[in-house]
């Protein structure tokens, strides 16, 4: 079984109603896409083609999902599992409030930025575990993720690039330490 298939099995054990829906053939996703294009003045135009979205127990996947590799899918699933757990932790109402209401005014959505940051820290950890620490440290990945916060992708949710880079560097340091610690630990340490 592939890494992503095993991960989907784990997620279903944790969230029995979990399912994956193709955005392109989904009316709700098309409506959200139209709304996002309006509120971001056309800046967010990849909702159907690039972005993965969790709503309730459903992961809505873009057109790129079918061509994604096993590892790419696994990294996305690890990120989205964080959102499923946040929803369980906060409840759907508070989660939607934190995520959507602070959308206005566009440009200062601290609640959404923190929710997304927790999930992107998992993206970095999954990248380090599945592709190696060098891949997690890639400047291209860093630029792409920082832009998610400071650019139109999520409505300029947290335009303070320096602060996002600090979160990023702290997460990378933590991940490097964790990986080093787990490598240094003798095998069977957790067997008991
Ligand atoms: Zn996310």
py3Dmol code that shows the C-alpha trace and the ligand (Angstrom):
import py3Dmol

protein = """\
ATOM      1  CA  UNK A   1       0.000   0.000   0.000  1.00  0.00           C
ATOM      2  CA  UNK A   2       1.328   3.489  -0.838  1.00  0.00           C
ATOM      3  CA  UNK A   3       2.136   6.124   1.797  1.00  0.00           C
ATOM      4  CA  UNK A   4      -0.882   8.254   0.865  1.00  0.00           C
ATOM      5  CA  UNK A   5      -3.269   5.273   0.844  1.00  0.00           C
ATOM      6  CA  UNK A   6      -2.101   4.265   4.315  1.00  0.00           C
ATOM      7  CA  UNK A   7      -2.530   7.858   5.493  1.00  0.00           C
ATOM      8  CA  UNK A   8      -6.097   7.958   4.119  1.00  0.00           C
ATOM      9  CA  UNK A   9      -6.825   4.755   6.074  1.00  0.00           C
ATOM     10  CA  UNK A  10      -5.453   6.350   9.258  1.00  0.00           C
ATOM     11  CA  UNK A  11      -7.512   9.504   8.688  1.00  0.00           C
ATOM     12  CA  UNK A  12     -10.688   7.444   8.171  1.00  0.00           C
ATOM     13  CA  UNK A  13     -10.020   5.652  11.474  1.00  0.00           C
ATOM     14  CA  UNK A  14      -9.773   9.044  13.183  1.00  0.00           C
ATOM     15  CA  UNK A  15     -12.584  10.723  11.170  1.00  0.00           C
ATOM     16  CA  UNK A  16     -14.986   8.003   9.938  1.00  0.00           C
ATOM     17  CA  UNK A  17     -16.906  10.426   7.671  1.00  0.00           C
ATOM     18  CA  UNK A  18     -13.751  11.548   5.859  1.00  0.00           C
ATOM     19  CA  UNK A  19     -14.081  11.581   2.084  1.00  0.00           C
ATOM     20  CA  UNK A  20     -12.309  13.134  -0.872  1.00  0.00           C
ATOM     21  CA  UNK A  21     -14.321  15.121  -3.434  1.00  0.00           C
ATOM     22  CA  UNK A  22     -13.155  16.489  -6.768  1.00  0.00           C
ATOM     23  CA  UNK A  23     -13.657  20.295  -6.761  1.00  0.00           C
ATOM     24  CA  UNK A  24     -14.192  20.542 -10.503  1.00  0.00           C
ATOM     25  CA  UNK A  25     -17.412  18.527 -10.341  1.00  0.00           C
ATOM     26  CA  UNK A  26     -18.715  20.143  -7.170  1.00  0.00           C
ATOM     27  CA  UNK A  27     -21.235  23.001  -7.175  1.00  0.00           C
ATOM     28  CA  UNK A  28     -20.248  24.351  -3.735  1.00  0.00           C
ATOM     29  CA  UNK A  29     -16.570  24.552  -4.760  1.00  0.00           C
ATOM     30  CA  UNK A  30     -17.482  26.399  -7.946  1.00  0.00           C
ATOM     31  CA  UNK A  31     -19.528  28.923  -5.944  1.00  0.00           C
ATOM     32  CA  UNK A  32     -16.655  29.469  -3.465  1.00  0.00           C
ATOM     33  CA  UNK A  33     -14.283  29.934  -6.402  1.00  0.00           C
ATOM     34  CA  UNK A  34     -16.459  32.694  -7.841  1.00  0.00           C
ATOM     35  CA  UNK A  35     -16.739  34.437  -4.439  1.00  0.00           C
ATOM     36  CA  UNK A  36     -12.970  34.261  -3.841  1.00  0.00           C
ATOM     37  CA  UNK A  37     -12.216  35.778  -7.224  1.00  0.00           C
ATOM     38  CA  UNK A  38     -14.449  38.717  -6.309  1.00  0.00           C
ATOM     39  CA  UNK A  39     -13.117  39.419  -2.785  1.00  0.00           C
ATOM     40  CA  UNK A  40      -9.460  39.062  -3.834  1.00  0.00           C
ATOM     41  CA  UNK A  41      -9.994  41.106  -7.005  1.00  0.00           C
ATOM     42  CA  UNK A  42      -8.974  38.102  -9.102  1.00  0.00           C
ATOM     43  CA  UNK A  43      -5.789  37.500  -7.021  1.00  0.00           C
ATOM     44  CA  UNK A  44      -6.982  34.071  -5.881  1.00  0.00           C
ATOM     45  CA  UNK A  45      -7.840  32.292  -9.115  1.00  0.00           C
ATOM     46  CA  UNK A  46      -6.482  28.827  -8.310  1.00  0.00           C
ATOM     47  CA  UNK A  47      -9.167  27.589  -5.912  1.00  0.00           C
ATOM     48  CA  UNK A  48     -10.378  24.877  -8.312  1.00  0.00           C
ATOM     49  CA  UNK A  49      -7.028  24.043  -9.874  1.00  0.00           C
ATOM     50  CA  UNK A  50      -4.336  24.335  -7.149  1.00  0.00           C
ATOM     51  CA  UNK A  51      -5.771  24.449  -3.617  1.00  0.00           C
ATOM     52  CA  UNK A  52      -6.921  21.689  -1.301  1.00  0.00           C
ATOM     53  CA  UNK A  53      -9.715  22.612   1.099  1.00  0.00           C
ATOM     54  CA  UNK A  54     -11.210  20.866   4.106  1.00  0.00           C
ATOM     55  CA  UNK A  55     -14.834  21.652   4.939  1.00  0.00           C
ATOM     56  CA  UNK A  56     -16.381  19.492   7.665  1.00  0.00           C
ATOM     57  CA  UNK A  57     -15.030  15.960   7.126  1.00  0.00           C
ATOM     58  CA  UNK A  58     -14.549  16.397   3.398  1.00  0.00           C
ATOM     59  CA  UNK A  59     -11.301  17.139   1.587  1.00  0.00           C
ATOM     60  CA  UNK A  60     -12.004  18.948  -1.676  1.00  0.00           C
ATOM     61  CA  UNK A  61      -9.165  18.380  -4.123  1.00  0.00           C
ATOM     62  CA  UNK A  62      -8.180  20.453  -7.154  1.00  0.00           C
ATOM     63  CA  UNK A  63      -7.559  19.235 -10.690  1.00  0.00           C
ATOM     64  CA  UNK A  64      -3.851  18.688  -9.867  1.00  0.00           C
ATOM     65  CA  UNK A  65      -4.686  15.878  -7.377  1.00  0.00           C
ATOM     66  CA  UNK A  66      -5.026  13.187 -10.048  1.00  0.00           C
ATOM     67  CA  UNK A  67      -1.486  13.860 -11.326  1.00  0.00           C
ATOM     68  CA  UNK A  68       0.164  14.260  -7.907  1.00  0.00           C
ATOM     69  CA  UNK A  69       2.774  11.740  -6.753  1.00  0.00           C
ATOM     70  CA  UNK A  70       2.280   9.526  -3.717  1.00  0.00           C
ATOM     71  CA  UNK A  71       4.591  11.708  -1.584  1.00  0.00           C
ATOM     72  CA  UNK A  72       2.945  14.950  -2.766  1.00  0.00           C
ATOM     73  CA  UNK A  73      -0.448  13.535  -1.781  1.00  0.00           C
ATOM     74  CA  UNK A  74       0.898  12.378   1.584  1.00  0.00           C
ATOM     75  CA  UNK A  75       2.248  15.873   2.377  1.00  0.00           C
ATOM     76  CA  UNK A  76      -1.121  17.434   1.474  1.00  0.00           C
ATOM     77  CA  UNK A  77      -2.974  14.849   3.601  1.00  0.00           C
ATOM     78  CA  UNK A  78      -0.742  15.573   6.606  1.00  0.00           C
ATOM     79  CA  UNK A  79      -1.504  19.327   6.249  1.00  0.00           C
ATOM     80  CA  UNK A  80      -5.247  18.739   5.876  1.00  0.00           C
ATOM     81  CA  UNK A  81      -5.361  16.297   8.813  1.00  0.00           C
ATOM     82  CA  UNK A  82      -4.252  19.231  10.996  1.00  0.00           C
ATOM     83  CA  UNK A  83      -7.329  21.162   9.805  1.00  0.00           C
ATOM     84  CA  UNK A  84      -9.593  18.179  10.599  1.00  0.00           C
ATOM     85  CA  UNK A  85      -8.143  18.062  14.116  1.00  0.00           C
ATOM     86  CA  UNK A  86      -8.517  21.843  14.520  1.00  0.00           C
ATOM     87  CA  UNK A  87     -12.170  21.524  13.535  1.00  0.00           C
ATOM     88  CA  UNK A  88     -12.626  18.838  16.210  1.00  0.00           C
ATOM     89  CA  UNK A  89     -10.760  20.989  18.762  1.00  0.00           C
ATOM     90  CA  UNK A  90     -12.596  24.262  18.083  1.00  0.00           C
ATOM     91  CA  UNK A  91     -15.941  22.961  16.742  1.00  0.00           C
ATOM     92  CA  UNK A  92     -17.209  23.867  13.278  1.00  0.00           C
ATOM     93  CA  UNK A  93     -18.740  27.184  14.401  1.00  0.00           C
ATOM     94  CA  UNK A  94     -15.629  28.655  15.996  1.00  0.00           C
ATOM     95  CA  UNK A  95     -13.418  27.225  13.260  1.00  0.00           C
ATOM     96  CA  UNK A  96     -15.545  28.893  10.575  1.00  0.00           C
ATOM     97  CA  UNK A  97     -15.544  32.111  12.584  1.00  0.00           C
ATOM     98  CA  UNK A  98     -11.752  32.118  13.041  1.00  0.00           C
ATOM     99  CA  UNK A  99     -11.276  31.225   9.420  1.00  0.00           C
ATOM    100  CA  UNK A 100     -13.906  33.174   7.537  1.00  0.00           C
ATOM    101  CA  UNK A 101     -15.190  36.155   9.508  1.00  0.00           C
ATOM    102  CA  UNK A 102     -11.804  37.822   9.992  1.00  0.00           C
ATOM    103  CA  UNK A 103     -11.558  37.681   6.198  1.00  0.00           C
ATOM    104  CA  UNK A 104     -13.048  41.174   6.334  1.00  0.00           C
ATOM    105  CA  UNK A 105     -11.233  43.452   6.183  1.00  0.00           C
ATOM    106  CA  UNK A 106      -9.102  41.487   3.741  1.00  0.00           C
ATOM    107  CA  UNK A 107      -5.501  41.783   4.865  1.00  0.00           C
ATOM    108  CA  UNK A 108      -5.592  41.204   8.628  1.00  0.00           C
ATOM    109  CA  UNK A 109      -6.808  37.734   9.449  1.00  0.00           C
ATOM    110  CA  UNK A 110      -4.721  36.643  12.407  1.00  0.00           C
ATOM    111  CA  UNK A 111      -7.045  33.746  13.327  1.00  0.00           C
ATOM    112  CA  UNK A 112      -6.778  32.271   9.853  1.00  0.00           C
ATOM    113  CA  UNK A 113      -3.016  32.890   9.779  1.00  0.00           C
ATOM    114  CA  UNK A 114      -2.477  30.926  13.008  1.00  0.00           C
ATOM    115  CA  UNK A 115      -4.749  28.088  11.879  1.00  0.00           C
ATOM    116  CA  UNK A 116      -2.853  27.906   8.585  1.00  0.00           C
ATOM    117  CA  UNK A 117       0.516  28.226  10.277  1.00  0.00           C
ATOM    118  CA  UNK A 118      -0.127  25.165  12.439  1.00  0.00           C
ATOM    119  CA  UNK A 119      -0.953  23.206   9.268  1.00  0.00           C
ATOM    120  CA  UNK A 120       2.062  24.535   7.328  1.00  0.00           C
ATOM    121  CA  UNK A 121       4.372  23.548  10.198  1.00  0.00           C
ATOM    122  CA  UNK A 122       3.049  19.998   9.579  1.00  0.00           C
ATOM    123  CA  UNK A 123       3.692  20.464   5.826  1.00  0.00           C
ATOM    124  CA  UNK A 124       7.328  21.233   6.694  1.00  0.00           C
ATOM    125  CA  UNK A 125       7.629  18.264   9.070  1.00  0.00           C
ATOM    126  CA  UNK A 126       6.077  15.906   6.493  1.00  0.00           C
ATOM    127  CA  UNK A 127       8.431  17.261   3.807  1.00  0.00           C
ATOM    128  CA  UNK A 128      11.446  16.720   6.077  1.00  0.00           C
ATOM    129  CA  UNK A 129      10.358  13.173   6.977  1.00  0.00           C
ATOM    130  CA  UNK A 130       9.381  12.066   3.464  1.00  0.00           C
ATOM    131  CA  UNK A 131      11.854  14.023   1.296  1.00  0.00           C
ATOM    132  CA  UNK A 132      14.693  14.888   3.703  1.00  0.00           C
ATOM    133  CA  UNK A 133      15.655  17.980   5.682  1.00  0.00           C
ATOM    134  CA  UNK A 134      17.292  19.608   2.655  1.00  0.00           C
ATOM    135  CA  UNK A 135      13.938  19.560   0.834  1.00  0.00           C
ATOM    136  CA  UNK A 136      12.236  21.197   3.833  1.00  0.00           C
ATOM    137  CA  UNK A 137      14.951  23.874   3.825  1.00  0.00           C
ATOM    138  CA  UNK A 138      14.486  24.640   0.116  1.00  0.00           C
ATOM    139  CA  UNK A 139      14.303  28.407  -0.542  1.00  0.00           C
ATOM    140  CA  UNK A 140      11.607  27.796  -3.190  1.00  0.00           C
ATOM    141  CA  UNK A 141       9.354  26.046  -0.666  1.00  0.00           C
ATOM    142  CA  UNK A 142       9.977  28.846   1.819  1.00  0.00           C
ATOM    143  CA  UNK A 143       9.114  31.546  -0.728  1.00  0.00           C
ATOM    144  CA  UNK A 144       5.973  29.657  -1.767  1.00  0.00           C
ATOM    145  CA  UNK A 145       4.695  29.162   1.783  1.00  0.00           C
ATOM    146  CA  UNK A 146       5.528  32.698   2.946  1.00  0.00           C
ATOM    147  CA  UNK A 147       3.686  34.029  -0.095  1.00  0.00           C
ATOM    148  CA  UNK A 148       0.597  32.042   0.954  1.00  0.00           C
ATOM    149  CA  UNK A 149       0.440  34.296   4.020  1.00  0.00           C
ATOM    150  CA  UNK A 150       1.483  37.626   2.565  1.00  0.00           C
ATOM    151  CA  UNK A 151      -0.142  37.363  -0.896  1.00  0.00           C
ATOM    152  CA  UNK A 152      -3.643  37.068  -2.326  1.00  0.00           C
ATOM    153  CA  UNK A 153      -3.907  33.232  -2.031  1.00  0.00           C
ATOM    154  CA  UNK A 154      -5.719  33.483   1.312  1.00  0.00           C
ATOM    155  CA  UNK A 155      -6.729  37.145   0.990  1.00  0.00           C
ATOM    156  CA  UNK A 156      -3.393  38.627   2.241  1.00  0.00           C
ATOM    157  CA  UNK A 157      -4.165  36.998   5.571  1.00  0.00           C
ATOM    158  CA  UNK A 158      -0.993  38.099   7.325  1.00  0.00           C
ATOM    159  CA  UNK A 159       1.043  40.546   5.269  1.00  0.00           C
ATOM    160  CA  UNK A 160       3.935  40.755   7.752  1.00  0.00           C
ATOM    161  CA  UNK A 161       6.546  38.761   5.876  1.00  0.00           C
ATOM    162  CA  UNK A 162       9.258  39.091   8.476  1.00  0.00           C
ATOM    163  CA  UNK A 163       7.049  37.594  11.180  1.00  0.00           C
ATOM    164  CA  UNK A 164       6.019  34.698   8.916  1.00  0.00           C
ATOM    165  CA  UNK A 165       9.709  34.030   8.149  1.00  0.00           C
ATOM    166  CA  UNK A 166      10.438  33.958  11.874  1.00  0.00           C
ATOM    167  CA  UNK A 167       7.658  31.366  12.417  1.00  0.00           C
ATOM    168  CA  UNK A 168       9.157  29.461   9.501  1.00  0.00           C
ATOM    169  CA  UNK A 169      12.713  29.457  10.821  1.00  0.00           C
ATOM    170  CA  UNK A 170      11.567  28.471  14.322  1.00  0.00           C
ATOM    171  CA  UNK A 171       9.600  25.550  12.872  1.00  0.00           C
ATOM    172  CA  UNK A 172      12.580  24.424  10.765  1.00  0.00           C
ATOM    173  CA  UNK A 173      14.889  24.534  13.813  1.00  0.00           C
ATOM    174  CA  UNK A 174      12.399  22.517  15.850  1.00  0.00           C
ATOM    175  CA  UNK A 175      12.040  19.936  13.073  1.00  0.00           C
ATOM    176  CA  UNK A 176      15.814  19.619  12.637  1.00  0.00           C
ATOM    177  CA  UNK A 177      16.203  19.051  16.392  1.00  0.00           C
ATOM    178  CA  UNK A 178      13.381  16.494  16.460  1.00  0.00           C
ATOM    179  CA  UNK A 179      14.801  14.553  13.522  1.00  0.00           C
ATOM    180  CA  UNK A 180      18.244  14.576  15.081  1.00  0.00           C
ATOM    181  CA  UNK A 181      16.852  13.411  18.441  1.00  0.00           C
ATOM    182  CA  UNK A 182      14.866  10.579  16.839  1.00  0.00           C
ATOM    183  CA  UNK A 183      17.945   9.466  14.890  1.00  0.00           C
ATOM    184  CA  UNK A 184      20.079   9.550  18.054  1.00  0.00           C
ATOM    185  CA  UNK A 185      17.531   7.562  20.091  1.00  0.00           C
ATOM    186  CA  UNK A 186      18.417   3.850  20.361  1.00  0.00           C
ATOM    187  CA  UNK A 187      16.057   1.481  18.539  1.00  0.00           C
ATOM    188  CA  UNK A 188      13.342  -0.051  20.654  1.00  0.00           C
ATOM    189  CA  UNK A 189      13.308   2.867  23.078  1.00  0.00           C
ATOM    190  CA  UNK A 190       9.530   3.127  22.831  1.00  0.00           C
ATOM    191  CA  UNK A 191       8.942  -0.633  22.680  1.00  0.00           C
ATOM    192  CA  UNK A 192       8.054  -0.832  26.360  1.00  0.00           C
TER     193      UNK A 192
END
"""
ligand_1 = """\
1
ZN
Zn -4.353 24.831 5.176
"""
view = py3Dmol.view(width=600, height=400)
view.addModel(protein, "pdb")
view.setStyle({"model": 0}, {"cartoon": {"style": "trace"}})
view.addModel(ligand_1, "xyz")
view.setStyle({"model": 1}, {"stick": {}})
view.zoomTo()
view.show()
